[in-house]
Amino acid sequence: MLMVAAAFAATAACGGSTQGPPLATPSLSITASRAPLGAPIEMTYRFHVAPDAVFDKDVRVMVHFVDVDDELMWTDDHDPPTPTSQWRPGQTIEYSRTFFLPVYPYLGQATVEVGLYDPDSQRRLTLSGRDSGQQAYAVGTIELLPQSESVFVVYREGWHMPEVSPQNVTEEWRWTDQAATVSFRNPKRDARLYLEIDGRPDLFDGQQTVSIAIGEQVVDTFTLTTGDRVLHKARVAAGAFGADDIVSMTIGVDHAFVPSEMGETDTRRLGIRVFHLYVE
């Protein structure tokens, strides 16, 4: 099923290519040269716009991860924060994205290929760099490690069953109840919590407050003000994890809702929707 999803995603930028002088030179920095499957990595993209380049419309950034046999595994196509119609000759465009490596049946080196393509025609644009074929430019590598190399999180009370996007089977989420608990082995050092979520603050005067607690101690709170997916990162000091070998962490929300009370068929009580939860 994962291969089907990757193949489906690949069609988004495979409508051919355009000829002409290079419009920009792409490059990429990744915070880690090695990372376990499922882990977040920080990716900084740079596009050095050519001195005579003209972008007359907004195009998308194509990002492909391929294995050692040049087979596509997954994608992270996206719109750059600064639309390409605003890119100017000689300018350097730089921005960062956090990307969660999918849990995929492959270990070893993956190559990251970047390109630009027109979302209407699906045609790719000419860039400068090492073209891996069809105007996909190799800009970096990362070694994929087993998922067991990361902190293993166990979902306890307060979680609904996992759900999968019908458009992309690699995208999964779980809804919480008003409070939901996870447990994991105590890292016994400072750590960072990644929590990618969305909710329904529109049902509660425009906000839902999320709290993260270890035992009775609240270690972080933040507020959702839109229904957009957000990535929250929290630093947790080693002392907050306590002395026990296993840590119990509770994610709570001040307001939950029941869809059936709003005319839908779902009778669950829902707090927030969690796409990724990772302890680094």
Backbone as JSON, one array per atom type, in Angstrom:
{
  "sequence": "MLMVAAAFAATAACGGSTQGPPLATPSLSITASRAPLGAPIEMTYRFHVAPDAVFDKDVRVMVHFVDVDDELMWTDDHDPPTPTSQWRPGQTIEYSRTFFLPVYPYLGQATVEVGLYDPDSQRRLTLSGRDSGQQAYAVGTIELLPQSESVFVVYREGWHMPEVSPQNVTEEWRWTDQAATVSFRNPKRDARLYLEIDGRPDLFDGQQTVSIAIGEQVVDTFTLTTGDRVLHKARVAAGAFGADDIVSMTIGVDHAFVPSEMGETDTRRLGIRVFHLYVE",
  "N": [[0.82, -1.2, 0.0], [2.01, 1.21, 0.69], [3.75, 1.64, -1.43], [1.97, 2.08, -3.49], [0.87, 4.49, -2.65], [3.09, 6.17, -2.81], [3.59, 6.1, -5.54], [1.28, 7.29, -6.49], [1.57, 9.86, -5.4], [3.78, 10.66, -6.82], [2.93, 11.28, -9.37], [2.16, 13.89, -9.28], [4.09, 15.63, -10.19], [5.06, 14.91, -12.68], [4.64, 15.61, -15.35], [6.19, 16.13, -17.61], [8.74, 18.32, -19.0], [10.27, 21.6, -19.15], [12.22, 23.43, -21.53], [15.14, 25.5, -21.58], [17.12, 28.25, -20.23], [18.69, 27.78, -16.99], [16.73, 28.56, -14.14], [17.24, 28.82, -11.45], [19.47, 27.85, -8.76], [19.29, 25.08, -6.77], [19.76, 24.12, -3.31], [20.34, 22.22, -0.31], [20.14, 21.83, 3.2], [20.36, 19.48, 5.79], [19.55, 18.71, 9.12], [20.43, 16.37, 10.28], [22.54, 13.67, 9.42], [21.89, 11.08, 9.63], [18.98, 9.29, 10.54], [16.23, 7.86, 12.4], [13.49, 5.97, 11.03], [10.33, 7.57, 11.0], [11.15, 9.72, 12.47], [11.46, 13.3, 13.08], [12.98, 15.59, 10.82], [14.95, 18.48, 10.22], [14.83, 20.57, 7.51], [16.5, 22.73, 5.42], [15.94, 24.76, 2.77], [17.42, 26.25, -0.11], [17.34, 28.55, -2.74], [19.12, 29.87, -5.25], [18.5, 32.42, -7.19], [18.71, 32.82, -10.67], [20.58, 35.37, -12.46], [19.19, 36.41, -14.66], [16.66, 35.42, -14.45], [13.13, 34.99, -14.71], [10.1, 34.67, -13.11], [6.95, 34.16, -13.98], [4.69, 33.26, -12.79], [3.26, 31.47, -9.99], [4.95, 28.63, -8.89], [5.41, 25.23, -7.76], [7.44, 23.61, -5.25], [9.14, 20.68, -5.78], [9.86, 17.76, -4.01], [11.57, 14.86, -3.74], [12.21, 11.69, -2.32], [14.44, 9.18, -2.87], [15.46, 5.73, -3.22], [18.47, 3.61, -3.14], [18.31, 2.42, -5.57], [17.22, 4.29, -7.17], [14.48, 4.39, -6.96], [11.38, 5.88, -6.32], [10.36, 6.76, -3.07], [8.89, 8.44, -1.27], [7.29, 11.71, -1.11], [7.61, 15.29, -0.62], [6.29, 17.54, -1.7], [5.63, 21.05, -1.98], [4.38, 24.41, -1.42], [6.49, 27.18, -1.63], [7.31, 29.43, 1.1], [7.68, 32.12, 0.32], [6.1, 33.13, -2.49], [6.9, 32.04, -5.83], [6.45, 33.91, -7.81], [7.25, 36.21, -6.67], [9.97, 36.03, -6.52], [13.14, 37.39, -7.23], [15.6, 38.31, -9.73], [18.89, 37.19, -9.04], [18.44, 36.97, -6.34], [18.54, 35.24, -3.15], [16.62, 32.71, -1.97], [15.55, 31.4, 1.04], [14.42, 28.98, 3.33], [12.98, 27.0, 6.01], [11.77, 23.71, 6.79], [10.07, 21.34, 8.82], [10.2, 17.91, 8.57], [8.61, 14.81, 8.81], [9.93, 11.68, 8.73], [8.54, 9.07, 6.9], [7.29, 5.9, 8.1], [8.64, 3.4, 6.6], [9.25, 0.59, 4.46], [12.25, 0.4, 4.19], [15.72, 0.63, 4.63], [18.77, 2.42, 4.88], [20.72, 4.44, 2.58], [19.15, 7.36, 1.42], [18.39, 9.49, -1.28], [17.83, 12.93, -1.73], [15.89, 14.69, -3.94], [15.28, 17.69, -5.69], [13.08, 19.98, -7.3], [11.33, 22.29, -9.47], [7.95, 22.86, -10.37], [5.18, 23.5, -12.55], [2.01, 23.82, -11.28], [-0.31, 23.7, -12.77], [0.17, 22.77, -15.47], [1.82, 20.7, -14.81], [4.42, 20.58, -15.65], [7.95, 20.47, -15.4], [10.56, 22.76, -14.4], [13.65, 24.16, -15.64], [16.63, 23.9, -13.81], [19.8, 24.66, -12.19], [22.38, 22.3, -11.54], [23.01, 18.88, -10.39], [21.38, 16.88, -12.4], [19.18, 14.34, -11.87], [17.59, 13.2, -13.66], [14.82, 13.95, -15.71], [14.64, 16.55, -14.83], [14.95, 16.59, -12.04], [16.76, 17.37, -9.27], [19.57, 16.31, -7.57], [20.22, 16.98, -4.24], [21.01, 16.28, -1.71], [21.64, 13.77, 0.88], [20.43, 11.22, 3.13], [20.8, 8.89, 5.74], [18.72, 6.27, 6.45], [17.53, 4.91, 9.4], [16.63, 2.08, 11.55], [13.34, 2.13, 13.04], [13.44, 1.47, 15.69], [15.6, 2.78, 16.73], [14.77, 5.14, 17.8], [12.93, 6.88, 20.44], [10.49, 4.87, 21.77], [7.07, 5.2, 21.7], [4.18, 4.51, 23.55], [0.75, 4.29, 23.13], [-1.71, 5.0, 25.41], [-4.46, 5.35, 27.57], [-7.38, 7.15, 26.41], [-7.15, 7.56, 23.68], [-8.41, 7.45, 20.39], [-9.01, 5.07, 17.73], [-6.48, 4.59, 15.17], [-6.58, 6.51, 12.12], [-6.65, 6.78, 8.54], [-5.7, 8.76, 5.76], [-7.77, 8.87, 2.89], [-6.71, 9.78, 0.53], [-3.97, 9.53, 0.73], [-2.21, 7.0, 1.87], [-0.03, 6.99, 3.51], [-0.4, 8.95, 5.34], [-1.42, 9.34, 8.55], [-3.48, 9.54, 11.49], [-4.54, 10.15, 14.9], [-7.37, 10.76, 16.89], [-7.71, 12.43, 20.0], [-9.36, 11.88, 23.17], [-10.77, 14.06, 25.64], [-8.59, 14.07, 27.24], [-5.49, 12.4, 26.86], [-3.16, 9.73, 27.16], [0.28, 8.89, 26.95], [3.09, 6.64, 27.1], [6.61, 6.21, 27.66], [10.07, 5.2, 27.55], [12.16, 6.6, 30.02], [14.13, 9.25, 29.02], [16.07, 10.46, 30.52], [17.49, 12.78, 30.24], [17.66, 16.12, 28.87], [15.07, 16.79, 26.53], [13.27, 17.03, 23.41], [9.93, 17.6, 22.53], [7.88, 16.83, 19.86], [4.88, 17.76, 18.44], [2.44, 17.4, 16.25], [-0.53, 18.7, 15.21], [-4.11, 19.23, 14.78], [-7.24, 20.94, 15.43], [-10.53, 21.9, 16.6], [-10.96, 24.79, 17.11], [-12.77, 26.67, 16.26], [-15.22, 25.95, 17.21], [-15.28, 26.77, 19.78], [-15.32, 29.56, 20.56], [-13.11, 30.32, 19.09], [-10.72, 29.27, 20.13], [-8.69, 26.64, 21.46], [-7.12, 25.31, 24.24], [-4.18, 23.58, 24.79], [-2.6, 21.28, 26.92], [0.36, 19.85, 28.31], [1.36, 17.33, 30.36], [3.41, 15.78, 32.82], [2.99, 13.31, 34.97], [1.73, 14.99, 37.72], [2.65, 17.41, 37.0], [2.48, 20.17, 34.91], [4.09, 20.69, 31.96], [4.06, 22.19, 29.7], [2.06, 24.48, 27.81], [-0.15, 25.49, 25.18], [-1.98, 27.32, 22.67], [-4.53, 26.68, 20.32], [-5.65, 28.49, 17.59], [-6.63, 28.43, 15.06], [-8.03, 26.22, 12.57], [-6.03, 25.05, 11.16], [-3.36, 22.73, 10.5], [-0.8, 22.44, 12.9], [2.6, 22.52, 14.02], [3.93, 21.9, 17.03], [6.64, 22.51, 19.16], [8.31, 21.51, 22.02], [10.55, 22.08, 24.62], [11.73, 19.87, 27.05], [12.9, 19.6, 30.24], [15.38, 17.49, 31.75], [14.88, 16.89, 34.45], [12.12, 17.07, 34.65], [11.13, 14.66, 33.81], [11.28, 12.93, 35.88], [12.23, 10.22, 38.17], [11.56, 7.62, 37.58], [11.75, 4.7, 35.45], [9.95, 4.53, 33.36], [8.06, 6.93, 31.69], [5.04, 8.68, 32.08], [2.96, 10.55, 30.12], [0.56, 13.09, 29.71], [-1.69, 14.45, 27.42], [-3.76, 17.07, 27.26], [-6.86, 18.83, 26.61], [-8.74, 21.82, 26.8], [-11.31, 22.01, 25.8], [-13.59, 19.75, 24.38], [-15.46, 17.98, 21.82], [-18.51, 16.52, 20.49], [-19.27, 15.07, 17.57], [-21.8, 14.01, 16.79], [-23.6, 15.52, 18.16], [-23.81, 17.7, 16.65], [-25.18, 17.1, 14.43], [-23.87, 15.17, 12.94], [-22.78, 11.73, 12.34], [-20.86, 10.61, 13.97], [-20.19, 9.51, 17.18], [-18.19, 9.85, 18.98], [-16.26, 11.44, 21.59], [-14.24, 14.14, 20.96], [-11.04, 15.59, 21.1], [-8.31, 16.79, 20.19], [-6.69, 16.35, 17.0], [-4.09, 14.23, 16.33], [-1.27, 14.09, 14.38], [1.47, 13.59, 14.41], [3.57, 12.5, 17.01], [6.38, 12.81, 18.79], [9.28, 12.05, 20.63], [12.34, 13.42, 21.1]],
  "CA": [[0.0, 0.0, 0.0], [2.87, 2.38, 0.72], [4.27, 1.87, -2.76], [0.88, 2.68, -4.27], [0.75, 5.9, -2.25], [4.22, 6.92, -3.35], [3.4, 6.24, -6.97], [0.22, 8.28, -6.68], [2.12, 11.19, -5.12], [4.78, 11.02, -7.82], [2.29, 11.81, -10.57], [1.91, 15.32, -9.12], [5.11, 16.45, -10.83], [5.66, 14.12, -13.75], [3.96, 15.93, -16.6], [7.12, 16.58, -18.63], [9.7, 19.34, -18.57], [10.45, 22.73, -20.05], [13.59, 23.68, -21.92], [15.51, 26.9, -21.43], [18.22, 28.47, -19.3], [18.34, 27.51, -15.6], [16.09, 29.67, -13.43], [17.78, 28.93, -10.08], [20.3, 26.73, -8.29], [18.79, 24.63, -5.48], [20.63, 23.41, -2.38], [19.59, 21.73, 0.86], [20.85, 21.43, 4.43], [19.56, 18.64, 6.68], [20.18, 18.79, 10.43], [21.01, 15.08, 10.65], [22.93, 12.82, 8.29], [21.28, 9.78, 9.89], [17.78, 9.47, 11.36], [15.34, 6.7, 12.38], [12.18, 6.11, 10.41], [9.36, 8.19, 11.89], [11.72, 10.87, 13.17], [11.44, 14.59, 12.37], [14.25, 16.18, 10.42], [14.83, 19.88, 9.83], [15.37, 20.72, 6.16], [16.6, 24.12, 5.0], [16.04, 24.86, 1.31], [17.93, 27.51, -0.67], [17.28, 28.69, -4.19], [19.85, 31.04, -5.74], [17.8, 32.77, -8.43], [19.64, 33.23, -11.73], [20.56, 36.83, -12.69], [18.23, 36.81, -15.7], [15.46, 34.6, -14.3], [11.82, 35.63, -14.55], [9.01, 33.77, -12.77], [5.73, 34.9, -14.28], [3.57, 32.68, -12.05], [3.69, 30.7, -8.83], [5.16, 27.21, -9.12], [5.61, 24.46, -6.53], [8.71, 22.92, -5.03], [9.06, 19.22, -5.79], [10.87, 17.1, -3.18], [11.47, 13.4, -3.85], [13.17, 10.84, -1.62], [14.6, 7.96, -3.65], [16.38, 4.76, -2.62], [19.73, 3.42, -3.86], [17.98, 1.98, -6.93], [16.53, 5.42, -7.79], [13.04, 4.21, -6.88], [10.73, 6.88, -5.47], [9.74, 6.24, -1.85], [7.84, 9.37, -0.85], [7.48, 13.09, -1.57], [7.21, 16.4, 0.25], [6.02, 18.71, -2.54], [5.03, 22.11, -1.18], [4.49, 25.79, -1.9], [7.47, 27.91, -0.81], [6.69, 30.53, 1.86], [7.66, 33.27, -0.59], [5.69, 32.62, -3.81], [7.94, 32.23, -6.84], [6.18, 35.13, -8.58], [7.93, 37.3, -5.97], [11.41, 35.83, -6.57], [13.77, 38.37, -8.08], [16.91, 37.9, -10.25], [20.02, 37.34, -8.14], [18.02, 36.82, -4.94], [18.63, 33.92, -2.53], [15.44, 32.36, -1.19], [15.89, 30.37, 2.02], [13.39, 28.69, 4.33], [13.12, 25.68, 6.64], [10.59, 22.9, 7.03], [10.25, 20.11, 9.57], [9.6, 16.8, 7.83], [8.62, 13.54, 9.52], [10.24, 10.56, 7.85], [7.53, 8.02, 6.99], [7.71, 4.55, 8.5], [8.63, 2.83, 5.26], [10.08, -0.63, 4.47], [13.55, 0.59, 3.56], [16.8, 1.15, 5.46], [19.95, 2.73, 4.09], [20.83, 5.8, 2.09], [18.12, 7.95, 0.56], [18.8, 10.73, -1.93], [16.77, 13.94, -1.83], [15.89, 15.4, -5.21], [14.46, 18.89, -5.65], [12.79, 20.61, -8.58], [10.2, 23.22, -9.5], [7.02, 22.49, -11.42], [3.96, 24.27, -12.74], [0.91, 22.97, -10.8], [-1.37, 23.59, -13.77], [0.59, 21.89, -16.57], [2.66, 19.65, -14.22], [5.72, 20.56, -16.31], [9.06, 20.87, -14.55], [11.38, 23.86, -14.89], [15.09, 23.91, -15.69], [17.44, 24.46, -12.74], [21.22, 24.3, -12.26], [22.74, 21.28, -10.58], [23.13, 17.51, -10.88], [20.06, 16.41, -12.8], [19.05, 12.89, -11.76], [16.69, 12.78, -14.73], [13.52, 14.63, -15.74], [14.78, 17.81, -14.09], [14.95, 16.38, -10.59], [18.15, 17.7, -8.98], [20.03, 15.72, -6.32], [20.74, 18.05, -3.39], [21.44, 15.79, -0.41], [21.36, 12.38, 1.24], [20.23, 10.92, 4.54], [20.77, 7.46, 6.01], [17.51, 5.89, 7.19], [17.82, 3.91, 10.42], [15.41, 1.42, 12.05], [12.49, 2.89, 13.96], [13.84, 1.1, 17.05], [16.65, 3.69, 17.18], [14.14, 6.31, 18.43], [12.17, 6.62, 21.66], [9.25, 4.18, 21.42], [5.93, 5.77, 22.42], [3.03, 3.62, 23.66], [-0.5, 5.03, 23.32], [-2.47, 4.4, 26.51], [-5.87, 5.71, 27.65], [-7.82, 8.42, 25.86], [-6.89, 7.66, 22.25], [-9.27, 6.73, 19.46], [-8.27, 4.22, 16.8], [-5.83, 5.33, 14.07], [-7.3, 6.7, 10.86], [-5.75, 6.99, 7.41], [-6.25, 9.59, 4.69], [-8.08, 8.1, 1.68], [-5.9, 10.29, -0.57], [-2.56, 9.21, 0.93], [-2.21, 6.02, 2.96], [1.09, 7.23, 4.42], [-0.81, 9.96, 6.31], [-2.23, 8.72, 9.6], [-3.7, 10.38, 12.67], [-5.42, 9.67, 15.98], [-8.05, 11.75, 17.71], [-7.72, 12.21, 21.44], [-10.51, 12.3, 23.96], [-10.38, 15.34, 26.24], [-7.23, 13.85, 27.71], [-4.94, 11.16, 26.33], [-1.89, 9.44, 27.81], [1.28, 8.04, 26.31], [4.22, 6.31, 27.96], [7.85, 5.92, 26.96], [11.21, 5.04, 28.44], [12.72, 7.87, 30.48], [15.42, 9.56, 28.36], [16.97, 10.88, 31.58], [18.24, 13.95, 29.78], [16.78, 17.08, 28.2], [14.51, 16.25, 25.3], [12.33, 17.89, 22.69], [8.69, 16.95, 22.14], [7.24, 17.3, 18.64], [3.46, 17.44, 18.45], [1.79, 17.98, 15.08], [-1.95, 18.49, 15.52], [-5.1, 20.27, 14.52], [-8.4, 20.82, 16.3], [-11.71, 22.65, 16.18], [-11.15, 25.97, 17.95], [-13.93, 27.43, 15.78], [-16.4, 25.56, 17.99], [-15.13, 27.24, 21.16], [-14.94, 30.98, 20.54], [-11.86, 30.56, 18.39], [-9.49, 28.77, 20.7], [-8.57, 25.46, 22.32], [-5.84, 25.31, 24.95], [-3.61, 22.25, 24.94], [-1.61, 21.19, 27.99], [1.18, 18.65, 28.33], [1.71, 17.11, 31.76], [4.08, 14.55, 33.24], [2.45, 13.15, 36.32], [0.89, 16.13, 38.09], [3.34, 18.64, 36.61], [2.27, 20.67, 33.56], [5.39, 21.12, 31.46], [3.91, 23.1, 28.58], [0.71, 24.76, 27.32], [-0.23, 26.36, 24.02], [-3.37, 27.54, 22.25], [-4.9, 26.61, 18.91], [-6.56, 29.57, 17.23], [-7.18, 28.14, 13.74], [-8.17, 24.79, 12.31], [-4.9, 24.58, 10.37], [-2.42, 21.85, 11.18], [0.34, 23.16, 13.47], [3.65, 21.72, 14.64], [4.39, 22.5, 18.27], [7.86, 21.92, 19.68], [8.47, 21.88, 23.43], [11.73, 21.58, 25.32], [11.4, 19.3, 28.35], [14.13, 19.4, 31.01], [15.55, 16.12, 32.24], [14.26, 16.74, 35.76], [10.67, 16.95, 34.54], [10.76, 13.28, 33.53], [11.26, 12.18, 37.12], [13.26, 9.2, 38.39], [11.1, 6.31, 37.14], [12.25, 4.28, 34.15], [8.91, 4.77, 32.37], [7.4, 8.23, 31.84], [3.64, 8.79, 31.65], [2.69, 11.93, 29.7], [-0.84, 13.31, 29.36], [-2.0, 15.59, 26.56], [-5.14, 17.45, 27.56], [-7.41, 20.0, 25.91], [-9.77, 22.39, 27.67], [-12.64, 21.83, 25.2], [-13.78, 18.65, 23.45], [-16.77, 18.07, 21.17], [-19.09, 15.27, 20.01], [-19.84, 15.4, 16.26], [-23.22, 13.64, 16.66], [-24.41, 16.59, 18.74], [-23.87, 18.75, 15.64], [-25.86, 16.56, 13.26], [-23.09, 14.14, 12.26], [-23.03, 10.38, 12.86], [-19.78, 10.22, 14.87], [-20.59, 9.71, 18.57], [-17.01, 9.95, 19.85], [-15.86, 12.75, 22.12], [-12.97, 14.43, 20.3], [-10.29, 16.74, 21.6], [-7.46, 17.27, 19.1], [-6.25, 15.31, 16.08], [-2.63, 14.16, 16.4], [-0.64, 13.47, 13.22], [2.78, 13.09, 14.81], [4.0, 12.73, 18.38], [7.73, 12.26, 18.78], [10.18, 12.51, 21.69], [13.71, 13.39, 20.58]],
  "C": [[0.86, 1.26, 0.0], [3.42, 2.68, -0.67], [3.23, 2.5, -3.66], [0.77, 4.16, -3.95], [1.88, 6.72, -2.82], [4.06, 7.13, -4.84], [2.34, 7.27, -7.28], [0.76, 9.68, -6.48], [3.07, 11.62, -6.22], [4.15, 11.65, -9.05], [2.06, 13.3, -10.48], [2.92, 16.17, -9.86], [5.8, 15.71, -11.96], [5.0, 14.39, -15.09], [4.88, 16.42, -17.69], [8.02, 17.68, -18.1], [9.73, 20.46, -19.59], [11.92, 22.88, -20.37], [13.88, 25.17, -21.77], [16.63, 27.04, -20.45], [17.77, 28.19, -17.87], [17.8, 28.75, -14.9], [16.68, 29.88, -12.04], [18.66, 27.73, -9.82], [19.8, 26.3, -6.92], [19.89, 24.01, -4.63], [19.81, 23.11, -1.13], [20.54, 21.44, 2.0], [19.89, 20.62, 5.29], [20.29, 18.57, 8.02], [20.86, 17.49, 10.83], [21.38, 14.31, 9.39], [22.34, 11.43, 8.41], [20.07, 10.0, 10.78], [16.91, 8.22, 11.29], [14.07, 7.0, 11.59], [11.19, 6.65, 11.43], [9.85, 9.45, 12.57], [11.51, 12.16, 12.38], [12.84, 15.01, 12.0], [13.98, 17.61, 9.98], [15.55, 20.07, 8.5], [15.34, 22.19, 5.77], [16.88, 24.17, 3.5], [16.59, 26.23, 0.93], [17.81, 27.45, -2.18], [18.0, 29.99, -4.55], [19.29, 31.36, -7.12], [18.81, 33.3, -9.45], [19.5, 34.73, -12.03], [19.52, 37.28, -13.71], [16.9, 36.05, -15.58], [14.21, 35.45, -14.13], [10.79, 34.55, -14.25], [7.71, 34.55, -12.97], [4.5, 34.32, -13.6], [4.14, 31.9, -10.87], [3.79, 29.22, -9.2], [5.46, 26.55, -7.77], [7.02, 23.89, -6.47], [8.44, 21.42, -4.97], [10.18, 18.67, -4.93], [10.62, 15.6, -3.23], [12.57, 12.75, -3.01], [13.25, 9.52, -2.39], [15.62, 7.04, -2.99], [17.61, 4.58, -3.5], [19.5, 2.93, -5.29], [17.22, 3.05, -7.7], [15.02, 5.23, -7.87], [12.46, 5.23, -5.91], [10.08, 6.22, -4.27], [8.61, 7.15, -1.37], [8.21, 10.78, -1.3], [7.14, 14.07, -0.46], [7.04, 17.66, -0.6], [5.3, 19.77, -1.73], [5.14, 23.45, -1.91], [5.53, 26.51, -1.04], [6.8, 29.07, -0.08], [6.63, 31.83, 1.08], [7.28, 32.76, -1.97], [6.73, 32.95, -4.87], [7.69, 33.46, -7.71], [6.83, 36.35, -7.94], [9.45, 37.12, -5.94], [12.02, 36.79, -7.58], [15.15, 37.89, -8.54], [18.02, 38.18, -9.24], [19.7, 37.14, -6.67], [18.28, 35.39, -4.47], [17.4, 33.72, -1.65], [15.81, 31.23, -0.25], [14.74, 30.21, 3.01], [13.58, 27.28, 4.85], [11.77, 25.03, 6.84], [10.98, 21.71, 7.91], [9.5, 19.0, 8.84], [9.72, 15.53, 8.65], [8.86, 12.41, 8.52], [9.14, 9.49, 7.98], [8.13, 6.71, 7.49], [7.53, 3.67, 7.27], [9.56, 1.62, 5.23], [11.38, -0.48, 3.7], [14.5, 1.17, 4.59], [18.01, 1.38, 4.57], [19.89, 4.15, 3.57], [19.67, 6.18, 1.18], [18.67, 9.25, -0.01], [17.6, 11.66, -2.02], [16.94, 14.69, -3.14], [14.88, 16.54, -5.15], [14.24, 19.39, -7.07], [11.7, 21.65, -8.4], [9.27, 22.78, -10.62], [5.77, 23.36, -11.39], [2.78, 23.4, -12.3], [-0.22, 22.81, -11.81], [-1.0, 22.6, -14.88], [1.36, 20.67, -16.08], [4.05, 19.6, -14.86], [6.8, 21.12, -15.38], [9.92, 21.94, -15.23], [12.86, 23.49, -14.83], [15.79, 24.63, -14.55], [18.9, 24.1, -13.0], [21.51, 23.24, -11.21], [22.84, 19.91, -11.23], [21.74, 16.94, -11.14], [20.03, 14.89, -12.74], [18.17, 12.32, -12.85], [15.36, 13.48, -14.59], [13.5, 15.87, -14.86], [14.43, 17.67, -12.61], [16.41, 16.44, -10.15], [18.54, 17.17, -7.6], [20.71, 16.79, -5.47], [21.22, 17.55, -2.02], [21.1, 14.33, -0.21], [21.1, 12.28, 2.73], [20.17, 9.41, 4.69], [19.58, 7.15, 6.91], [17.82, 4.71, 8.11], [16.53, 3.22, 10.87], [14.65, 2.3, 13.02], [12.87, 2.63, 15.41], [14.94, 2.0, 17.59], [16.08, 4.94, 17.87], [13.41, 5.89, 19.7], [10.81, 6.04, 21.27], [8.12, 4.68, 22.31], [4.77, 4.79, 22.38], [1.78, 4.47, 23.95], [-1.36, 4.3, 24.36], [-3.94, 4.84, 26.45], [-6.13, 7.02, 26.91], [-7.58, 8.6, 24.38], [-7.93, 6.88, 21.46], [-8.4, 5.96, 18.46], [-7.63, 5.06, 15.69], [-6.72, 5.4, 12.84], [-6.29, 7.07, 9.78], [-6.45, 7.84, 6.36], [-6.57, 8.73, 3.47], [-7.27, 8.56, 0.47], [-4.43, 9.86, -0.48], [-2.44, 8.27, 2.12], [-1.0, 6.15, 3.87], [0.73, 8.27, 5.48], [-1.81, 9.35, 7.29], [-2.4, 9.68, 10.76], [-4.54, 9.63, 13.69], [-6.08, 10.88, 16.62], [-7.87, 11.39, 19.18], [-9.14, 12.39, 21.97], [-10.1, 13.64, 24.59], [-8.99, 15.27, 26.85], [-6.77, 12.5, 27.2], [-3.52, 10.98, 26.87], [-1.01, 8.58, 26.93], [2.35, 7.71, 27.34], [5.43, 5.99, 27.1], [8.98, 5.81, 27.98], [11.82, 6.41, 28.76], [14.05, 8.15, 29.78], [16.49, 10.0, 29.35], [17.95, 11.96, 31.12], [17.23, 14.91, 29.15], [16.3, 16.5, 26.87], [13.6, 17.3, 24.65], [11.13, 17.05, 22.28], [8.16, 17.62, 20.87], [5.8, 16.83, 18.66], [2.8, 18.16, 17.27], [0.3, 17.66, 15.16], [-2.82, 19.5, 14.77], [-6.29, 20.02, 15.45], [-9.57, 21.57, 15.73], [-11.92, 23.86, 17.08], [-12.34, 26.82, 17.52], [-15.2, 27.11, 16.55], [-16.4, 26.17, 19.38], [-14.59, 28.67, 21.19], [-13.53, 31.19, 20.0], [-10.61, 30.07, 19.05], [-9.7, 27.48, 21.5], [-7.18, 25.5, 22.95], [-5.4, 23.88, 25.21], [-2.57, 22.28, 26.06], [-0.89, 19.84, 27.91], [1.68, 18.48, 29.76], [2.45, 15.79, 31.91], [3.75, 14.35, 34.71], [1.51, 14.3, 36.62], [1.47, 17.46, 37.6], [3.05, 18.99, 35.15], [3.59, 21.25, 33.06], [5.27, 22.08, 30.29], [2.42, 23.29, 28.28], [0.82, 25.63, 26.07], [-1.68, 26.37, 23.53], [-3.51, 27.42, 20.74], [-5.91, 27.71, 18.63], [-7.13, 29.42, 15.83], [-7.31, 26.64, 13.6], [-7.03, 24.23, 11.48], [-4.02, 23.63, 11.2], [-1.22, 22.66, 11.66], [1.33, 22.15, 14.05], [4.15, 22.47, 15.86], [5.6, 21.75, 18.78], [8.06, 22.42, 21.1], [9.75, 21.26, 23.97], [11.31, 21.08, 26.7], [12.71, 18.99, 29.07], [14.18, 18.0, 31.59], [14.84, 15.9, 33.56], [12.77, 16.55, 35.7], [10.22, 15.52, 34.3], [10.73, 12.41, 34.79], [12.33, 11.1, 37.16], [12.85, 7.82, 37.88], [11.63, 5.99, 35.75], [11.25, 4.56, 33.03], [8.2, 6.08, 32.69], [5.97, 8.12, 31.33], [3.34, 10.26, 31.37], [1.24, 12.04, 29.25], [-0.98, 14.57, 28.53], [-3.48, 15.9, 26.75], [-5.57, 18.68, 26.78], [-8.59, 20.51, 26.72], [-11.18, 22.19, 27.12], [-12.61, 20.64, 24.25], [-15.19, 18.75, 22.87], [-17.21, 16.68, 20.71], [-19.78, 15.57, 18.68], [-21.33, 15.08, 16.13], [-24.14, 14.7, 17.25], [-24.54, 17.77, 17.78], [-24.45, 18.21, 14.33], [-25.08, 15.53, 12.48], [-23.34, 12.79, 12.92], [-22.0, 9.94, 13.9], [-20.17, 10.54, 16.32], [-19.4, 9.84, 19.52], [-16.88, 11.36, 20.42], [-14.43, 13.0, 21.63], [-12.33, 15.68, 20.88], [-9.48, 17.38, 20.49], [-7.07, 16.06, 18.24], [-4.73, 15.35, 16.0], [-2.09, 13.39, 15.2], [0.7, 12.88, 13.57], [3.02, 13.45, 16.28], [5.35, 12.04, 18.49], [8.55, 12.88, 19.91], [11.6, 12.32, 21.19], [14.68, 13.68, 21.7]]
}
